[in-house]
């Protein structure tokens, strides 16, 4: 495998890659904002579902708060639906600059990334989110009732769901980096303590609440995925050497 510095030594190749990436970003933005218009039609149903799913009593404290919350939902729905297109464009731009990233690998990794994103988002929606909300609502008592702002509730739910979708990509990202020869497996195996620190810090940033319980709901699965990524790199290295 070529060192990463050698891959970018051709100036024309780098310019072509950046230009393709720029065009892809424009296309991504058009698709996301176009679908957001359609997503607004479903936004009210999504809000009702999340409220029933978590058992939260919602309130709004400004006349425009619910309207902007629905816009937030519409944009998030559009982003979630657009993930296959976005991932394909990113991988296609990567293929344009890395000669060892074949067309077959592009489609294989694209399918894997799409699957893992929706797996992570679904895991959060069905498992992590309701348990996390239930834990936080457990602080209510006879003299303290939770009245949650609709804007903050939507921000909490959507940030959590999207974040889980992204972090579930970690094992495949690690396998791809190893397969392309950009990062050896020893970088990950020798730096587990630093990885754990980064994971905890990243979880604290991505989780929309400062409590330790929600931080652990993300940090524990993320470290588990990190170890799966190392295992995947080992298996991928064995297949590459045998092939």
C-alpha positions as YAML, in Angstrom:
chain: A
units: angstrom
residues:
- id: 1
  name: UNK
  ca: [0.00, 0.00, 0.00]
- id: 2
  name: UNK
  ca: [1.15, 3.53, -0.75]
- id: 3
  name: UNK
  ca: [1.77, 5.90, 2.13]
- id: 4
  name: UNK
  ca: [-1.00, 8.46, 2.37]
- id: 5
  name: UNK
  ca: [1.38, 11.32, 1.55]
- id: 6
  name: UNK
  ca: [2.24, 9.70, -1.81]
- id: 7
  name: UNK
  ca: [-1.43, 9.39, -2.71]
- id: 8
  name: UNK
  ca: [-1.84, 13.15, -2.67]
- id: 9
  name: UNK
  ca: [1.45, 14.16, -4.29]
- id: 10
  name: UNK
  ca: [-0.22, 14.62, -7.69]
- id: 11
  name: UNK
  ca: [-1.52, 18.19, -7.57]
- id: 12
  name: UNK
  ca: [-3.95, 17.71, -10.44]
- id: 13
  name: UNK
  ca: [-5.38, 14.64, -8.74]
- id: 14
  name: UNK
  ca: [-5.95, 16.56, -5.52]
- id: 15
  name: UNK
  ca: [-7.64, 19.44, -7.36]
- id: 16
  name: UNK
  ca: [-9.88, 17.00, -9.22]
- id: 17
  name: UNK
  ca: [-10.80, 15.30, -5.95]
- id: 18
  name: UNK
  ca: [-11.65, 18.59, -4.23]
- id: 19
  name: UNK
  ca: [-13.70, 19.73, -7.20]
- id: 20
  name: UNK
  ca: [-15.65, 16.49, -7.25]
- id: 21
  name: UNK
  ca: [-16.19, 16.71, -3.51]
- id: 22
  name: UNK
  ca: [-17.40, 20.30, -3.88]
- id: 23
  name: UNK
  ca: [-19.93, 19.27, -6.52]
- id: 24
  name: UNK
  ca: [-21.01, 16.38, -4.33]
- id: 25
  name: UNK
  ca: [-21.58, 18.70, -1.37]
- id: 26
  name: UNK
  ca: [-23.80, 20.92, -3.49]
- id: 27
  name: UNK
  ca: [-25.79, 17.88, -4.63]
- id: 28
  name: UNK
  ca: [-26.10, 16.65, -1.04]
- id: 29
  name: UNK
  ca: [-27.43, 20.02, 0.10]
- id: 30
  name: UNK
  ca: [-29.99, 20.13, -2.73]
- id: 31
  name: UNK
  ca: [-31.24, 16.62, -1.91]
- id: 32
  name: UNK
  ca: [-31.44, 17.26, 1.85]
- id: 33
  name: UNK
  ca: [-33.27, 20.58, 1.61]
- id: 34
  name: UNK
  ca: [-35.53, 19.27, -1.18]
- id: 35
  name: UNK
  ca: [-36.61, 16.29, 0.93]
- id: 36
  name: UNK
  ca: [-37.05, 18.57, 3.95]
- id: 37
  name: UNK
  ca: [-40.04, 20.16, 2.20]
- id: 38
  name: UNK
  ca: [-41.68, 16.74, 2.00]
- id: 39
  name: UNK
  ca: [-40.53, 15.90, 5.53]
- id: 40
  name: UNK
  ca: [-42.50, 18.80, 6.96]
- id: 41
  name: UNK
  ca: [-45.73, 17.00, 5.97]
- id: 42
  name: UNK
  ca: [-44.76, 14.09, 8.27]
- id: 43
  name: UNK
  ca: [-43.23, 16.20, 11.03]
- id: 44
  name: UNK
  ca: [-46.38, 16.39, 13.16]
- id: 45
  name: UNK
  ca: [-46.83, 12.60, 13.04]
- id: 46
  name: UNK
  ca: [-43.18, 12.10, 14.03]
- id: 47
  name: UNK
  ca: [-43.58, 14.47, 16.95]
- id: 48
  name: UNK
  ca: [-46.68, 12.61, 18.14]
- id: 49
  name: UNK
  ca: [-44.89, 9.27, 17.81]
- id: 50
  name: UNK
  ca: [-41.84, 10.41, 19.79]
- id: 51
  name: UNK
  ca: [-44.07, 11.83, 22.50]
- id: 52
  name: UNK
  ca: [-46.05, 8.58, 22.83]
- id: 53
  name: UNK
  ca: [-42.92, 6.44, 22.53]
- id: 54
  name: UNK
  ca: [-41.17, 8.20, 25.41]
- id: 55
  name: UNK
  ca: [-44.17, 9.15, 27.54]
- id: 56
  name: UNK
  ca: [-43.12, 12.78, 27.85]
- id: 57
  name: UNK
  ca: [-45.53, 15.63, 28.59]
- id: 58
  name: UNK
  ca: [-44.61, 18.50, 26.30]
- id: 59
  name: UNK
  ca: [-45.13, 22.23, 26.55]
- id: 60
  name: UNK
  ca: [-44.11, 25.22, 24.49]
- id: 61
  name: UNK
  ca: [-43.03, 28.56, 25.87]
- id: 62
  name: UNK
  ca: [-43.12, 30.72, 22.75]
- id: 63
  name: UNK
  ca: [-45.69, 31.04, 19.98]
- id: 64
  name: UNK
  ca: [-43.19, 29.99, 17.32]
- id: 65
  name: UNK
  ca: [-41.52, 27.17, 19.28]
- id: 66
  name: UNK
  ca: [-43.64, 24.31, 17.91]
- id: 67
  name: UNK
  ca: [-43.32, 25.61, 14.35]
- id: 68
  name: UNK
  ca: [-39.52, 25.65, 14.54]
- id: 69
  name: UNK
  ca: [-39.53, 22.24, 16.24]
- id: 70
  name: UNK
  ca: [-41.45, 20.84, 13.26]
- id: 71
  name: UNK
  ca: [-38.91, 22.41, 10.90]
- id: 72
  name: UNK
  ca: [-36.16, 20.73, 12.92]
- id: 73
  name: UNK
  ca: [-37.93, 17.38, 12.54]
- id: 74
  name: UNK
  ca: [-38.40, 17.89, 8.80]
- id: 75
  name: UNK
  ca: [-34.70, 18.62, 8.30]
- id: 76
  name: UNK
  ca: [-33.65, 15.63, 10.43]
- id: 77
  name: UNK
  ca: [-36.02, 13.31, 8.53]
- id: 78
  name: UNK
  ca: [-34.58, 14.56, 5.26]
- id: 79
  name: UNK
  ca: [-31.04, 13.94, 6.48]
- id: 80
  name: UNK
  ca: [-31.88, 10.40, 7.64]
- id: 81
  name: UNK
  ca: [-33.55, 9.52, 4.34]
- id: 82
  name: UNK
  ca: [-30.66, 11.07, 2.38]
- id: 83
  name: UNK
  ca: [-27.96, 9.05, 4.15]
- id: 84
  name: UNK
  ca: [-27.58, 6.43, 1.36]
- id: 85
  name: UNK
  ca: [-27.06, 9.19, -1.22]
- id: 86
  name: UNK
  ca: [-24.67, 11.15, 1.01]
- id: 87
  name: UNK
  ca: [-22.56, 8.09, 1.82]
- id: 88
  name: UNK
  ca: [-22.38, 7.04, -1.81]
- id: 89
  name: UNK
  ca: [-21.15, 10.49, -2.86]
- id: 90
  name: UNK
  ca: [-18.47, 10.51, -0.15]
- id: 91
  name: UNK
  ca: [-17.23, 7.05, -1.10]
- id: 92
  name: UNK
  ca: [-17.32, 7.88, -4.81]
- id: 93
  name: UNK
  ca: [-15.14, 10.93, -4.16]
- id: 94
  name: UNK
  ca: [-12.77, 8.71, -2.17]
- id: 95
  name: UNK
  ca: [-12.61, 6.21, -5.01]
- id: 96
  name: UNK
  ca: [-11.62, 8.99, -7.40]
- id: 97
  name: UNK
  ca: [-8.39, 9.65, -5.49]
- id: 98
  name: UNK
  ca: [-7.47, 6.19, -4.16]
- id: 99
  name: UNK
  ca: [-6.69, 3.77, -6.96]
- id: 100
  name: UNK
  ca: [-6.89, 0.68, -4.72]
- id: 101
  name: UNK
  ca: [-10.45, 1.58, -3.74]
- id: 102
  name: UNK
  ca: [-12.20, -0.46, -6.43]
- id: 103
  name: UNK
  ca: [-15.77, -0.19, -7.67]
- id: 104
  name: UNK
  ca: [-16.62, -3.47, -5.96]
- id: 105
  name: UNK
  ca: [-15.28, -2.14, -2.67]
- id: 106
  name: UNK
  ca: [-17.26, 1.07, -3.13]
- id: 107
  name: UNK
  ca: [-20.59, -0.75, -3.31]
- id: 108
  name: UNK
  ca: [-19.66, -3.19, -0.57]
- id: 109
  name: UNK
  ca: [-18.64, -0.49, 1.89]
- id: 110
  name: UNK
  ca: [-21.56, 1.70, 0.86]
- id: 111
  name: UNK
  ca: [-24.02, -1.05, 1.76]
- id: 112
  name: UNK
  ca: [-22.19, -1.66, 5.06]
- id: 113
  name: UNK
  ca: [-22.16, 2.00, 6.04]
- id: 114
  name: UNK
  ca: [-25.85, 2.44, 5.21]
- id: 115
  name: UNK
  ca: [-26.77, -0.68, 7.18]
- id: 116
  name: UNK
  ca: [-24.75, 0.36, 10.23]
- id: 117
  name: UNK
  ca: [-26.18, 3.89, 10.24]
- id: 118
  name: UNK
  ca: [-29.77, 2.68, 10.27]
- id: 119
  name: UNK
  ca: [-28.88, -0.04, 12.76]
- id: 120
  name: UNK
  ca: [-27.47, 2.57, 15.14]
- id: 121
  name: UNK
  ca: [-30.38, 4.96, 14.66]
- id: 122
  name: UNK
  ca: [-32.88, 2.12, 15.14]
- id: 123
  name: UNK
  ca: [-31.09, 0.85, 18.24]
- id: 124
  name: UNK
  ca: [-31.24, 4.31, 19.76]
- id: 125
  name: UNK
  ca: [-34.90, 4.83, 18.86]
- id: 126
  name: UNK
  ca: [-36.09, 1.45, 20.14]
- id: 127
  name: UNK
  ca: [-33.75, 0.82, 23.08]
- id: 128
  name: UNK
  ca: [-31.55, 3.68, 24.25]
- id: 129
  name: UNK
  ca: [-33.91, 6.62, 23.85]
- id: 130
  name: UNK
  ca: [-36.95, 5.29, 25.78]
- id: 131
  name: UNK
  ca: [-34.78, 3.94, 28.61]
- id: 132
  name: UNK
  ca: [-32.80, 7.17, 28.80]
- id: 133
  name: UNK
  ca: [-35.93, 9.30, 28.92]
- id: 134
  name: UNK
  ca: [-37.53, 6.99, 31.48]
- id: 135
  name: UNK
  ca: [-34.46, 7.31, 33.70]
- id: 136
  name: UNK
  ca: [-34.49, 11.09, 33.51]
- id: 137
  name: UNK
  ca: [-38.24, 11.29, 34.17]
- id: 138
  name: UNK
  ca: [-37.67, 9.18, 37.28]
- id: 139
  name: UNK
  ca: [-36.58, 12.32, 39.12]
- id: 140
  name: UNK
  ca: [-40.19, 13.50, 39.21]
- id: 141
  name: UNK
  ca: [-42.07, 13.41, 42.51]
- id: 142
  name: UNK
  ca: [-45.26, 14.80, 44.02]
- id: 143
  name: UNK
  ca: [-43.84, 18.31, 44.23]
- id: 144
  name: UNK
  ca: [-41.77, 18.22, 41.04]
- id: 145
  name: UNK
  ca: [-43.37, 17.60, 37.66]
- id: 146
  name: UNK
  ca: [-41.47, 17.53, 34.39]
- id: 147
  name: UNK
  ca: [-42.79, 19.94, 31.75]
- id: 148
  name: UNK
  ca: [-40.46, 19.55, 28.81]
- id: 149
  name: UNK
  ca: [-40.06, 22.20, 26.16]
- id: 150
  name: UNK
  ca: [-41.03, 20.79, 22.76]
- id: 151
  name: UNK
  ca: [-37.94, 22.39, 21.19]
- id: 152
  name: UNK
  ca: [-35.55, 20.85, 23.73]
- id: 153
  name: UNK
  ca: [-37.32, 17.49, 23.52]
- id: 154
  name: UNK
  ca: [-36.97, 17.33, 19.75]
- id: 155
  name: UNK
  ca: [-33.34, 18.45, 19.96]
- id: 156
  name: UNK
  ca: [-32.64, 15.73, 22.54]
- id: 157
  name: UNK
  ca: [-34.29, 12.93, 20.54]
- id: 158
  name: UNK
  ca: [-32.95, 13.81, 17.11]
- id: 159
  name: UNK
  ca: [-29.41, 14.52, 18.30]
- id: 160
  name: UNK
  ca: [-29.34, 11.19, 20.12]
- id: 161
  name: UNK
  ca: [-30.70, 9.23, 17.12]
- id: 162
  name: UNK
  ca: [-28.40, 10.84, 14.55]
- id: 163
  name: UNK
  ca: [-25.38, 10.54, 16.84]
- id: 164
  name: UNK
  ca: [-25.96, 6.82, 17.35]
- id: 165
  name: UNK
  ca: [-26.32, 6.35, 13.60]
- id: 166
  name: UNK
  ca: [-22.96, 8.04, 13.04]
- id: 167
  name: UNK
  ca: [-21.01, 6.30, 15.82]
- id: 168
  name: UNK
  ca: [-22.21, 2.87, 14.67]
- id: 169
  name: UNK
  ca: [-20.13, 3.49, 11.53]
- id: 170
  name: UNK
  ca: [-16.92, 3.26, 13.59]
- id: 171
  name: UNK
  ca: [-16.05, -0.44, 13.02]
- id: 172
  name: UNK
  ca: [-16.40, -0.18, 9.24]
- id: 173
  name: UNK
  ca: [-14.41, 3.07, 9.17]
- id: 174
  name: UNK
  ca: [-11.59, 1.30, 10.99]
- id: 175
  name: UNK
  ca: [-11.75, -1.69, 8.63]
- id: 176
  name: UNK
  ca: [-11.69, 0.62, 5.60]
- id: 177
  name: UNK
  ca: [-8.69, 2.56, 6.91]
- id: 178
  name: UNK
  ca: [-6.84, -0.70, 7.48]
- id: 179
  name: UNK
  ca: [-7.85, -2.17, 4.11]
- id: 180
  name: UNK
  ca: [-6.57, 0.92, 2.29]
- id: 181
  name: UNK
  ca: [-3.33, 0.86, 4.28]
- id: 182
  name: UNK
  ca: [-3.90, 4.33, 5.72]
- id: 183
  name: UNK
  ca: [-3.88, 3.29, 9.40]
- id: 184
  name: UNK
  ca: [-2.34, 0.02, 10.68]
- id: 185
  name: UNK
  ca: [-4.17, -2.03, 13.29]
- id: 186
  name: UNK
  ca: [-1.38, -1.41, 15.83]
- id: 187
  name: UNK
  ca: [-2.45, 2.24, 16.05]
- id: 188
  name: UNK
  ca: [-5.79, 1.12, 17.49]
- id: 189
  name: UNK
  ca: [-4.55, -1.79, 19.64]
- id: 190
  name: UNK
  ca: [-1.74, 0.19, 21.31]
- id: 191
  name: UNK
  ca: [-3.86, 3.24, 22.07]
- id: 192
  name: UNK
  ca: [-6.92, 1.76, 23.73]
- id: 193
  name: UNK
  ca: [-6.61, 4.02, 26.78]
- id: 194
  name: UNK
  ca: [-6.53, 7.12, 24.59]
- id: 195
  name: UNK
  ca: [-9.40, 5.75, 22.52]
- id: 196
  name: UNK
  ca: [-11.44, 5.31, 25.70]
- id: 197
  name: UNK
  ca: [-10.71, 8.92, 26.69]
- id: 198
  name: UNK
  ca: [-11.72, 10.17, 23.25]
- id: 199
  name: UNK
  ca: [-14.88, 8.04, 23.31]
- id: 200
  name: UNK
  ca: [-15.96, 9.41, 26.69]
- id: 201
  name: UNK
  ca: [-15.22, 12.98, 25.57]
- id: 202
  name: UNK
  ca: [-17.04, 12.49, 22.27]
- id: 203
  name: UNK
  ca: [-20.02, 10.96, 24.06]
- id: 204
  name: UNK
  ca: [-20.15, 13.92, 26.43]
- id: 205
  name: UNK
  ca: [-20.22, 16.28, 23.44]
- id: 206
  name: UNK
  ca: [-22.78, 14.33, 21.40]
- id: 207
  name: UNK
  ca: [-25.24, 13.56, 24.18]
- id: 208
  name: UNK
  ca: [-27.54, 16.56, 24.59]
- id: 209
  name: UNK
  ca: [-27.71, 16.29, 28.40]
- id: 210
  name: UNK
  ca: [-24.82, 16.52, 30.89]
- id: 211
  name: UNK
  ca: [-25.83, 13.53, 33.06]
- id: 212
  name: UNK
  ca: [-23.54, 10.52, 33.34]
- id: 213
  name: UNK
  ca: [-26.31, 8.02, 32.56]
- id: 214
  name: UNK
  ca: [-26.90, 9.26, 29.01]
- id: 215
  name: UNK
  ca: [-23.15, 9.61, 28.50]
- id: 216
  name: UNK
  ca: [-22.69, 5.92, 29.34]
- id: 217
  name: UNK
  ca: [-25.58, 4.97, 27.05]
- id: 218
  name: UNK
  ca: [-23.39, 6.14, 24.19]
- id: 219
  name: UNK
  ca: [-19.87, 5.55, 25.52]
- id: 220
  name: UNK
  ca: [-20.32, 1.84, 26.32]
- id: 221
  name: UNK
  ca: [-21.70, 0.82, 22.89]
- id: 222
  name: UNK
  ca: [-19.11, 3.04, 21.18]
- id: 223
  name: UNK
  ca: [-16.19, 1.34, 22.93]
- id: 224
  name: UNK
  ca: [-17.75, -2.04, 22.12]
- id: 225
  name: UNK
  ca: [-17.87, -0.97, 18.47]
- id: 226
  name: UNK
  ca: [-14.22, 0.08, 18.72]
- id: 227
  name: UNK
  ca: [-13.26, -3.45, 19.75]
- id: 228
  name: UNK
  ca: [-15.41, -4.88, 16.95]
- id: 229
  name: UNK
  ca: [-13.52, -2.61, 14.55]
- id: 230
  name: UNK
  ca: [-10.19, -4.04, 15.74]
- id: 231
  name: UNK
  ca: [-11.53, -7.57, 15.28]
- id: 232
  name: UNK
  ca: [-12.75, -6.64, 11.80]
- id: 233
  name: UNK
  ca: [-9.31, -5.24, 10.90]
- id: 234
  name: UNK
  ca: [-7.67, -8.49, 12.01]
- id: 235
  name: UNK
  ca: [-10.09, -10.58, 9.93]
- id: 236
  name: UNK
  ca: [-9.71, -8.26, 6.97]
- id: 237
  name: UNK
  ca: [-5.93, -8.44, 7.20]
- id: 238
  name: UNK
  ca: [-6.05, -12.24, 7.19]
- id: 239
  name: UNK
  ca: [-8.30, -12.30, 4.13]
- id: 240
  name: UNK
  ca: [-6.06, -9.82, 2.31]
- id: 241
  name: UNK
  ca: [-2.91, -11.84, 3.06]
- id: 242
  name: UNK
  ca: [-4.53, -15.14, 2.07]
- id: 243
  name: UNK
  ca: [-5.84, -13.59, -1.13]
...
